[in-house]
Amino acid sequence: MSTKLKTTEDITFEDFKSEILNDYKIAVTSRECSLLGRREVLTGKAKFGIFGDGKEVPQLAWAKVFKNGDFRSGYYRDQTFMMAIDELNIEQFFAGLYGHASIDADPMSAGRQMGGHFGTHSLDENGVWKNLTEQRNSSADISPTAGQMPRLLGLAQASKIYRNVKGIDTTKFSNDGNEIAWGTIGNASTSEGLFFETINAAGVLQVPMVISIWDDDYGISVHAKHQTTKENISEILKGFQRDEHGNGYEILRVKGWDYTALVNTYETAEKIAREEHVPVLIHVQELTQPQGHSTSGSHERYKNKERLDWEAKHDCNLKMRHWMIENNIGTEEELDTLDKNIKKKVREGKKAAWDAYLDPIVKDRAEAVKLLKALANTSANKAFIDKYISDLTSIDAPIRRDILSTARKTLRYVLNETSAEKTKLQDWISAYIASLQPKYSSHLHSSSEKAALNIAGTKPTYNDNAEDVDGRIIIRDNFDAIFNTYPHAMVFGEDAGNIGDVNQGLEGLQEKYGELRVADVGIREATILGQGIGLAMRGLRPIAEIQYLDYILYALQIISDDLATLHYRTKGMQKAPLIIRTRGHRLEGIWHSGSQLGGIINLVRGVHVLVPRNMTKAAGFYNTILEGDEPAIIIECLNGYRLKEKMPNNIGRFKTPIGVVETVKEGTDITLVSYGSTLNMVTQTAKDLLQVGIDAEVIDVQSLLPLDINHDIVKSVAKTNRLMIIDEDVPGGASAYLLDAILNKQNAYRYLDSKPKTLTAKPHRPAYGTDGDYFSKPSAEDMFEAVYEVMHEVNPNDFPKLR
């Protein structure tokens, strides 16, 4: 049912009529899905609905110029477009609304996202790239307003890279950079900073990006006068309009109900973006939202009668219908018949989707009820179990929670009973959970052969006379090897290009590899991350540099909501193997302290968080991640660039394994766990402790996500019987995460003879200056005294009180 653009001059009127009628069918189908979808929510079959009604006609025009290889980065109003490119049908629409946990029924997210969030499959069932040039692509949507914009920038920039950088294998990813990245956003969401940051960056980069702004005058219930200066986003962006003196945007305006004008406008936008690699903004005005923002409320509450009357007259589907009748494309009677047939087809599709969703659950219920009845007949508490059975069988539309909750609660009535029936129910519950949990929890990380945990470590090797060099030399030469090995690898960030980054870790590499592969960017962390996500989604291997770890807070929403969830929310059908490079640890001052790991690790699950203690370890992590297919944050130690390290002779080839701890110093009295720059201080303190008879074992966790997959820390605790975690984060930050993993997951509590301790920074950011650091973060003396105090409690005679 996809829409096509016929541009040949000899097109017949019958062909033209057929094309228009097909478009109208798609628009009516989409509208009927919206109307029925709302009813399904209000009757309780679905949880929540947010639909694309009122935006149908402009999306038809857009779909006509959307080519194979192109990418969409949109928001939850684009259902008509997805139908028009044949990537969404009626059954799939309703499967998404019901939350059907099957990638076949709901190919957008297997029920992991609410309806209206669309994506296509970039990967096959083995996690291998499909040929993206042979299909029309949609990056997976997210709900946060304007959150789709940063990613859009990278999707567009990929075309520029593919067109201008030689040596990249483009087979599956690009046809000479001719692809356009198409973005959509509601007019109110253009108030978000992410929108303006992306608009500015795209204008600077000059990338083939077309942004459609669906303007219906409202943002939820709030009118545009409270959203946008002059109530008109294209008016206030006029300064971005390109002219003969410099780069900029082509800005187009069009009425959202004018079918022919929309088709012409999108043809113009496509030609400019595809051929000239110039960004285009299309302000689609005078749209309506017939059912309001969502099923959470009615738009009659905030729109007056005059507005509602105007919307009824300017509904884009109605206007298209009138235009078709006026131009002899269809009569009133013919279109009435078509409408009636479509309504029937949508109702049938809805029923088929509901039956496909409900039938397996009903079968599961029947199986559970059979087991429960058998148990009831052997139990002294039969009456109570029968009540549970009755309640469960009376539910018209059960969900899996109903079944499992009933079965689990039933076991409470047979705690002291023994029977074969009880054993069968117990086994069934365990098996049911085991079979269902992956439907909701799988694919947080890659399960392909290139998963990071499958990449074996390779140790650095050294010549007998290995030279001591600054750490920055190791990281620089390793990046040189990376860019020489991977033509599709690139790095970009503030100061990353011309001066070779603030710490000279990229010294001379822009001159060697060019400004597109080693690039300076503006001060705009969110879209630096967005660039990386979009580039990675199109088969490139970007390294997005955030100058200091503190600055990652500007981009944390993008990392958390988009990057970290991408593989999960598509159930393994999309990936973005982006490397985020940054630096931090043991810094002085509130704004450059680089110690927010507790917050980060709890917000970016799905992204590996790697905390190397030196530049050799950091270089090894880059090599490992680039061999895999997952995203990661690598935090280099800022105070390590000038520290001396031995120069390996296998630069670019050694690999630091992910999730593997390293015992830096063996000992027998206490296990000290840390990472990054603090680990180096702990190691020195352990040497000082030897002078007073305390032999500490020091473990570098190396990666926080994942943490110690081999459970080596508990083996150390079993030997020393004591544990201390030393961290520069605030109390309850990363130290609490480490303690939980060691005590609760590794069960190290079984081996403890002393209370486990954490030594952290004070509950505030560090004050400025060396003294501010000393009194804010754990010092060497703090570490020494904390360990000594533990040993004093164990043996006060050998270790008398220090102070």
C-alpha positions, 0 to 999 in steps of 0.5 A: 500500500506504499505511496509512489511519486510518478514524475514522468511527463507522459503519466496518464490521468488514470495513473495519476488518479490511481496514485491519488486514490492509493494515497487517500486509502493510506490516509483514511486507514491511518486515521481509522487506526487512530480512532479505533486505537483511542477506543481500545485504550478507553475500553482498557484493552491498551494502556495508553495511546498517542496517535498521528491523526491530523498529520496524514497528508503531509506524511504521504508527500514526504513518503513519496521522496523517501528513498532506499538508504534514507533514514528517519529520526522522528517522533510518535506522530509518524504512523501514516509515513510508516504505512506509506513506506510499507513498514507498518500495517494495521495488525502491527499498529494494534500489536504495538498498541497492545504491547505484544511481546513478539518481534514478529507481531510488533516489529517496532519494539516487540512490545517494549515501547508504547505504540507510535514509536517506530523503527526498522530492522538494521540487523539480521537475527545474528546481529549482523548488518543488513544492506541498509541501502536496499531498504528504507530505514527508521531509527528507533523512536524515543519519547523524550521531546526533541530527543530524536534531534541529536541522533538525526545530525549523525544520521545526516553526517554519515552521508557526508562522510561516505561521500568524501572519505575514501577507503571505506567499504560502503557496500551495506551503508551508502550509495556515494553519500546520496542518502538523506536523514529526515527528521520530524518534530512537533512545533512545541518541541522546537522549544527544547534546547536539543532542537536549537543545538541540532539546528545550529550544528547541522547548519555548520556541518552542512549535511543532508538533513530535512526537518519537518515541523508538524505545527498544529498550534499546540504543545499538549494543551499549551498554545504556541503563544506560550511556546515560541517567540512570534508563535512561529518557529520558521519566522524566528529561524529566518537568520538560518536561511542560506544566501549567496554569502554563506552556508545555512538552511533552505527554509520552506513553508507549506500548509499541511492540508494542501496535497499538491503544495506538499508534494511540490515542497517535499520534491524541492526539499529532497532535491536540495538535500540529496544533491547539494548536501544542504539542510532543509527545514519544512514548516508544515503549518495549519495542521490539526490534532482531531483527538487531542494530544493523547488518550490522557485527556480531551482537547475540548478542555483547552480549545475553544469552539472557534478553534474546534470549528476551524479544525473540523474544516481544515482537517487534512484528510477532509481537505484532500477529499474535497480536492479529489472531488473537485478534480474528478479523481473520485465522486462523493459516492465512490469515496464513501464506499472506499471509506466504508471498506477501509473501516471494515478492513481496520476493524478486521485487522484490529480483531486479528491483532487482538486475537493474536495477542490474547490467544497464547495468554488464554492458553497459558491460563488454561494450563495454569488453571489445570495445575491449580485445580489439581493442587486444590483437590489435594490441599487442605486449603482447597476453598482458598485455592478455588477462589483464586481459580474462580477469580482468574477464570473470570477475567475476560482479557487476562494478562500474563501477570494475572496468571503468574501472580495467581499461581505464585500466591497459591503456593502460600496456601500449601507451604506445609504440604507435600504433593506431586501436584505442588511440585508440578506447579512450582516447576511450572512457575519457574519454567514460565518465568524463565520463558517469559523474562527474556521477552522483557529483559533480553538484548540489553547488550549485544548477543552477537559474536562481536559482543564485547565480552567475547573479545579476548584480551591481549597483553601489551608486549615490550622490547627489552629496552622499552622506552619510558614515555608520557602516557599521552604518547601511548594513547596518541600512537594507538589512535594513529594505529586505529585510524590506519586500521579502520578507515571508517573510524573517526574522532570529533570533539572540542579541541580534538582536531587542530591542536590534537586535543587538550592533552595532545592525545591526538597530536598531528592526527588531523593533518594525517587523516583529514578534518572529517576523520579528526574533527573539531566541533563546537561546544555542544555536548548533546549533539556531539553524542547525537553525531556519534549515535547517528554515525554508528547507526549507519555503519561507521565507528565514531569516537565522540569526545566529551572533553571532561567527564563533568561535561557528560552531564550535558549529554547524559539524557541522550546517552541514557534515553537513546544510546543505552536503550537502543539495542534493548528497545528494538530487541536486537534489531538496531545497534550503535557501537559508539565510543565515548571518549572523556577524561576525569578522576582526581581533579580539583574544583566543583566543575572539573572533579570528574567523579559522578560515576554513581549517577552515570552507572545507574543511568546508562545500563546498556553502555559499557563504562570503562575506567582504566588506571593508565593510558596503556589500559585505556588504549587497550579498551579502545582496541577491544571495543572497536573489535566489538559491536557495542557502545562504551564510555572510556574515562581516561585519567586526566593526571595520567597523560604526563606520567611515564609508562613503558611503550608497548611494541604491539600498539593498536593490537593489545586489548584490555578485556571487558569486565575483568578485574586485575590484582595489582598487588597481592596481599593477605590482610585486607582486599582494597578495591578501586579504579582510575586515578584513585587506584594508583593512590591506593597502590602507593598506600599499600606500599606504605602499609607494608611498613607497619606490617599490613599486607593489603591486596589491591584490585583494579576493577578496570570496568564498572559496567560490566563488573568482575564477570569472573567473580575474582574479587570474592576470591580475594575476600575469601583469602583476606577476610576483609574488604574496603572500597575506596572511591572518589565519588560521593557516599552512596555513589559508585562505592555503594554499587561496588559493595552491592555487587561484591556482597550480594551478587558474589556473596562475599559476606560469607568470608568476612571477619570484619565489617566491610568498609567504604572510603569515599569523598565528602558528600559534595563536589570538591572545593577548588585548589589542592587543599580543596582536593585534600579535604574533599576527596580521600587522601593517601593519609585517609586511605592509610588510616582507614585501613589501619583502623580496620586492622586495629579493630582486629588486633589492637595489640599489634596495631595500637590506635593511631590517633 
